[in-house]
Every structure is written in C-alpha cells, then in structure tokens.
Amino acid sequence: MANELTKLDQLWIAEKPSNQAAVELALRALGAERRNSATSRADGYVLLYWNGKWIAVSSVFGHMLEMLPPRAYESYQRYHEQSKELGRWDFFGLLPWFPPELLYGAKPERKPDGTLVTQNGQPVESIRLKVIEQLLRKAVEVVNACDTDREGQLIFDEIVIRRLHQDPAAPRFKRVRIVNPDDKEMMVTVQTLEPNGSELWVNLRAAAMAREECDYLLGMNLSMAIQSLIRRARGAPPLGLGRVKVAIAVLVAQRDNQIAAFIPYDAFVPVAQLADRTQLRWFKRLNAEGTPGFNDKGQMTDKVLADRIVADLARGQPGEITKANIEEKSEAPPLPYSMGTLLVDASKKLGLSVSEVQELAQRLYEKHKLITYVGTDCQYLPESMHQRAPEILKSLEFATGAVPGLEKTLEAAVPTYKSPAFNDSKVDEHFAITPTGVDPSGLNDSEAALYGMIVNRYVAQFMGPYTYMSAVLTVQFGQDVFRAMAKKPTRAGWRAVPGYTLDESEGAGASVDVSKFRQGQKIQAVGARLDSKKVGPPSPFDQATLAEAMLNAHLFVRDEDYPSLEKAEEVRKVLRQTEGIGTSRTRASAITDVITMQLLVEAGSGKNRTVHISDVGRQILTLLPPHLTSIAVTAQWELLFSLVAKGQIPAAAVIDQQKQLIRHVVKYMDDNRRTAPQPQ
C-alpha cells in the first residue's frame, strides 16, 4: 500500500514493533484515527489521520543493514584467486586489510521459523526495509523513534544515509526520546520532538559509526590472521574475534590460571578473651604484608608464629586500647538496577544464563511495558522522576499478586523520602530501570521473578536507610591489632524489602559493651585460643560472575601486568569510567558468542555450570600481541567512542588510531607465525 499513498505528512519509525505500538496508541489517545486496520499487518505500517494530516507509524527490527563480509570485496576475491593458483591458504599477503569503502547490504527476509526466504536460490531483501524506504521517500516529516543510545541512532540514520543517500540531519528529520513506554508518559513524549540533526544526535551517530568501523576492521583482520595460523576441524564454528570477545577470554584464562597455580593454605586467627568475656579476634600486624609469616594480603600463615602469639596472650601480655566507641551508622539502599547489575543479580538469584535474563528483561519492557528502557548502564534516576513516586507506588498496588510481600512493603514506603539514587548529575542519556506502574498481568514465573526484583529495588528507594549502632573495640598487643565489633539494628529501613536480609557483615548479631573501656587504657587477656580456616583457590567463573567481572573489570587489573603502579591505576580508572568490558547491549550476547565459537567451554550443569578457557581459546591468546590481551583494551576504545559521542574528538582520529593498532597486530602475528604452535 506504500506505493499507493499520494500524501504522507509524517512518518514515525520505531526500533521495534513494541515501540511502534506505543507510538500508535499515544497518537490515537490524542485523537488520531486509524485508517488501515484491515491491512496494517500486510502494509507494514499503521496509517493514521489526525488534524488534517496523514501519519504512518512503522518499525524496523533492529539493524536492517549489515556490513558485508570480506568475500564481498574485489580485493579479497582477487587475493583468494591468486592464493588458489599458488596453493597457499593464509591471508597474511592480504593483511592488513582496509577496504577503501565499507559495503553494506540489506538483511534478508526470514520466515517465522527463522529460515531465509529465497528467490532463484538467492536471499530476498527484507520486505519491511523496502516498505520503510518507500515511506521515507514520500514523507514530508520523519520522526526517529528508535532507542536513544548510539546504536539506536545508527539504526535510523544508516537507512537514510545508505539507502536514500540523504542527510539524516536535514530539517525534515525529527527525534523523539522514548524512555518510558507507559501510555500516559507516551502521550507527552510524542508531542515533544527535537531535530534529529542536533549536536547530541549527530555526535551519537558519529560515535556509533566509528565503533562499527573499528570493530569490523579489527574483527576481520584478526579473524583472518587467526584462521591463517590455526586449522580447525571441518564443521567447527567460525572464529569471529573482536576486542570484547578477546577480553572475555583473557578474564577467564586469568581465573583458570589462578586456580591451577593456587596452593591451598591455612590462615590463622588468634583470639583473645577479656575478663568480661569479650572476645577480640586478631585483625592485623602492623606493616606485616609480605613479611615472613604473612602473605601479601596480610593474613597470618605461620602456625608457629600464631601459637607464640596465643601463648604470649595467655601469659598476660599487656595491651593498650586504641579505640573504644559506639556510634549510629546508616546504609543507603542499593541503587536501582542497570542492565549490567540486573544481569548479574538475576542470573545468580534465578539460576538463569545472562542471555536468558536479558531476554526476560526485553519482554518485560517491550511486550508487557512493565519497566523502563533496559539498554542502560546507569543506576541513577532524574530528580524529576521523584515527583511521580507517589503515583508509581500507588499503581504498584496492582502488582502485589505478582510480587510476594510487596503489599506490606508498600504500606511502609514513604514517597517523600529521596534516596541518593535521584541525582541529575549522575544521569546520562539513560537512567536506571524502574517499574512503569502498568498492571503486571499474564506473566510467567520467570518474568514475574525478574519483575519482582526490579520492583523491590525501586521500592527500596522509599524505605529509608538501614540504621544500626556500631560498637568497635580495638586493642594492640605488641605489633598485633585485635578487635571486637558489634552491630545492633535500630531501623530495618530498606532491608525490610522482600529479597533483602538483615545485616550479615562482621559484628552483626554480636554484643560488645564498650562503655567500660576507654582509649589508652592498659589491658590484659585472661585467655586465648587459635582459630584457623583453610583458604582455597578462587571459584571458577559461571555466566553470572563472568558478567559481574566484565562490569567490574577494574578489580581484575593486576599490578604485575604493567610497567608501574601508576600505569596499573590509570587502567583501573579507565575501566571504572567506561563501566568495564562491553556495554549493556553486548555483554550477554558476547558471553554467548564466545561459548558458541568454543573459545570458552562450560562444565557442570544447572546452577553448578562453570565456564573455562578452551584449548583453542588458550592457543589464540598465545598468538596475540600482549597489548591486545589486556582487559583494558576494550575499555580504552569505549572511552574514545564516548569522547566522540560528546563531540570532544573527531571520529576519523579514532578510526586512524584503530588502523595503526591493526597494522601492529598483523605485523606481530606475521613476524611470530613461524614460532607459533603447530595446528592440531
């Protein structure tokens, strides 16, 4: 029907059908009338009439264009033919490979079962893309209603650039920010348009295109180089390498190496008992880290030394109280979920893979409209959202059937309480995931469990802090510091929310009367004993803890891997700035991909399933230059892309830098290929 339209005043293009439906509902709520109800599915869009204007609302299905593989390029084909004539199979004569212009093709049409639609043996271009193109050529005004991150911007802009050969920053292209698909919010949203050519959106597109080109060039060059060095069995999955997948393999290899090299040991903890039965546990020896009898964590590993300390205490060794105080402390509620923290927590609590959690979250957002945008790395909320808190909390009364214990929690919630999560200075283009207040009907058990986690985390923001009295008694015997700690809750606050427990940290549930002690007081123990615990290796990663490690990659930077402590700290800073390895959109799929291509292997089953580096994965890491096997590499590139998105550096400079890196990688692998492990 798109060909038959003689007039189209406005076209809305959403990133997915769920957002298309949300836009249509909002426009109809404002008075628009639907004019193609009987044929809208076949048409590929909804046609509305409103205030004398004809409006079409359609959607793409994510990226409708894809970068073509090397075999689509003449330079690759020419080299391939020459190689066949010469009887060689490696690509090093072609590398580094930088085509003068990147080629794109339309994604193919697929049947409901996922199989390709073909004609004369060739895949058929996406029918929806053809419809979108026809509508774009007819529309007077076009509204980009795709997701508001850099990939969402690229999804729209690339169609305009590569299929229409037009500038998406032209005045006829507008932008709308869809963050909350709630019906009431959408009625306001669809009336708030801005230019698609504003600096924010142009810079986001530049960052997305730079990311796309950099990842493609590195991935293709790296994959061709590796394929030249490693022969795999026929039918083995292809090796599509890239910066994020290499970083994941490095993380897992490091953990597997730690486990293999770890030698279990006993850590000893002398315990001193005072006359009032207060028990003081050994805490540390001053400046002991790495000295004989102590490891680099400061733990006591020498039993002879530990026995000597216990004997000295039992003989009445004098000590001095260095701290004796009690004070009220408080803990703010945990921040609302980002996609990264939700992947980790839900995978652990629900026993699901990270890709399963991501799929559930997408359904809650797109199908059920129960939560706000899920593609976010932010855990903070705009301060303006606090004004809607009474309304959201009231609407969550409909969710009590889906979220056990919620009714009691809502009764205790204080809508006027403003947790630290409401902070404009911490919010970027997205904010944390929150419930929308829509009635949660029709959820399956897994959807309800994930929804409950998100609701409880949001409601916790209105329960106030957890408060407790903290008592600390510290005594120094010689160079050894002993302490007793106690916590007495005074207000449960957010810990009363279902899914959270009372404090289980050191001192919780203990009792210490510090009123009878004072700082500087001399004291002796009346008894002593020795406790010990067996310290084993770190646990292997599972999908949840691997996603957590990606999110908190700065914790896995080792000083010994860098020329100086300053350099190691610089790398940690970069990883903290960029939210670790990967993004909220890519972490789950990246983990799935490295397992599928057999860089990693899984062992065990169910909640006991763990991930390990495979023989192929380990071999590949030995072939790569050291710079590329640093877990900081992907974060350093993400930092550059973020600077492009902020307009602080040009995209071309980042692409040129990536090409320099690729030249170095190819030269390193070419120079070292004669000493590489022989293919198995």
Buried (B, 14 or more C-beta within 10 A) or exposed (E): BBEEBEEBBBBBBBBBBBBBBBBBBBBBEEEBEBBBEEEBEEBBBBBBBBEEBBBBBBBBBEBBBEBBEBEEBEEBEEBBEEBEEEEEEBBBEBBBBBBEEBEBBBBBBBEEEEEEEEEEEEBBBBEBBBBBBBBBEBBEBBBBBBBBBBBBBBBBBBBBBBBBEBBBBEEBBBBBBBBBBBBBBBBEBBEEBEBBBEEBBBBBBBBBBBBBBBBBBBBBBBBBBBBBBBEBEEEEEEBBBBBBBBBBBBBBBBBBEEBEEEEEEBBBBBBBBBEEEBBBBBBBBEEBEEEEBBBEEBBBBBEEBBEEBBEBBBEEBEBEBBBBEBEEEEBBBBBBBBBBBBBBBBBBBBBBBBBBBBBBBBBBBBBBBBBBBBBBBBBBBBBEBBEBBEEBBEBBEEBBEBBBBBEEBBEBBEBEBBBEBBBEEBBEBBBBBBBBBBBBEEBEEBBBBBBBBBBBBBBBBBBBBBBBEBBBBBBBBEEBBBBBBBBBBEBBBBBBBBBBEEBEEEBBEBEBEBEEBEEEEEBBBEBBEBEBEEBEEEEBBBBBBBBBBBBBBBEBBEEEBBEEEEBBEBBBBBBBBBBBBBBBBBBBBBBBBBBEBBBBBEEEEEEEEBBBBBEBBBBBBEBBBEEBBBBBBBBBBBBBBBBBBEBEBEBEEBBEBBBEBBBBBBBBBBEBBEEBEEEE
